[in-house]
């Protein structure tokens, strides 16, 4: 694995806006995206597994428990991002540390988005609507347990209630690589 020159990391709960901001940012700066959720979704499809959120959480947690470094390298191999990377969907301290060790420079953003807004976003993109109680179960899955710890180590906390344009502009004001 080659050294990563610059890494931008987006952390947040389900439907906080990580993928949306990462996608928009990758259109504006010469960084390629490495998505943990994208990798897990593809892995599930390739292996004929269920692609619903709870199934992807289980698969991801199993990868972390089995060999977190291999999981990170598999995500990088799948994404082929080069040496300037936007990581999206980091959910474990051990993965954040590995990225920091691989990278010359890192900048970590936590997108802080209220539960009700995340719940609305989730149901707006899923075919099968779920209740708030079911969404809370997803929020409390073991794969989500380290999110609050990661929030404390973030360089910048973003307000997920802002528009995509506002959030991207705010991120760009910090990205000085």
N, C-alpha and C positions, 0 to 999 in steps of 0.2 A: 504494500500500500504506500503510495507516494504521499508526501507531506501535503497538507492542505494549506494554501497560502492564507486565505481569509474565509472565515465562517460566520454566517449570521444564523442564529438559532431562534426559532419561534416556539414558544411553549404556551400552553393554555388548555383549559378544559375542552371537552367535546363542543364543537360548534362555536368556539370563541372567535373564530376568524383567522386562524393560523394559515390554512390553505389559501384562502382568498388573498390575504396580504402577501404571502409568499409568491403566489402566482403573479400578482400585479407587480411586485418588486422585481421579479425575474425578467419582466418585460423592459424594465427601466435601467437596470445595471447589468454588467457582464458576469453575472453569477447564474449558475444552474441550480435547480431545485433537487433536493433529495428528500423524499417524503416517506416517512415510516408508514403512515396509513396507506399511501399508494402502493408501497411494496407489499404490505399485508393483504390488501385487496387483490392484487395480482397473484400473490401466492395462493390465496384461497381459491380464486378462479382456476388457476392451473392445476390445482389438486382436487377440484370438485368439492370444495368445502363451502359451507354457508358463508355468504359475504355480509351478513348483518353485523352491526356494530358489536354486539356482545360476543359473537364468534371471533371477530377480528381481535378483540381485547384478549380473549383466551389464547389465541395463536401467538400474539405479541408477548404476552406474559410467559408463555412456554419458551419462546426464543430467548427471552431475557434470562430465565432460570437455567436453561440448558447451556448457553454460551453467548453472553452479551456482545463480545467482540465480533464473533462470527455474524451475529445479527446486524451489527453496524456495518461491517464490510459487505454483507449481502445487500443491504440497502444502497450502499455506495456503488456496488457493481451493477445493480439493477438500474440505478439512476444515471450512472456515468457522468457525474457532474463536472469533472475537471478539478482545478485547484482553487476555485472560488465557488463556495457552496452556500446555499440557503437550506438549512435543515429545518424541516417542518414536522411537528408531531413528536418531539422529544418528550418522554414521559418518565424517565429514570435518571437519577443523579449519576449513576455509573456510566450511562451513555453520554451525558453532558461532559463528564470528566474525560472520557475517551476522545470525544470531539476536540476538547480543549488541548489534549496532549498531541493530537494529530495536526492541529492548526497553529500557524504562526500567530494569528490574531483571531479573536472571537468577540462577537457582540451578541448578547442574549436579550431577547425581548419576551416579556410575559404579557399576553393579551388577557386583561381582566374584564370579563363580560358577565353581566348578571345572569343568574339561572333562568329566569323567565324568557329573556331574549334568546339565550342558547336553545331553550326548549322550543321556542317558535321557529327558529332557524332549522332545527333538526326536523321538525314535522313538515316544514315547507319543502324539504328536499327528499324526504322518504315517501315511498309509496304506501307503506303501512304506517299509519299514525299510531303513536303510543301516548299513554297517559303521563302526567307529570310524575306519578309514582314510579312508572317504568323508566322514565328518563333519570330519575334520582337513583335508581338501581344501577344504571350505566355509570353515573357519576361516582358511585361508591364501589365500583369494581376495583379489585386489587391493583390493576394496571394504572389506575388513576391516583393511587395513594401518595405518590411522591410529588404531585403537582404543586402543592403548597410549599414544600421544601424548595423546589425549583424556583418558585416565585421569589423567595427570599434571596436567591443568588442571582436573579436577573439584573442586568445592567440598567434596563429601562422597563418600566411598567406602563403599558398602553391601556387607554380606556376603550374597551371594546364596544361602547355605545356610540363612538364617533363613526362618521362615514368612512368608507373604504378610502376615498381620496384623502381625507384628513389623516388617517392612520398611515397611509403610504408616505405622505409628505413628512409626517413626524419621524418615521423610520429613516427616510432619506436624510433628514437633518442630523442624524447620528452616524450614519454610515459614511466614514471618511477613509475607507481603505483605498 
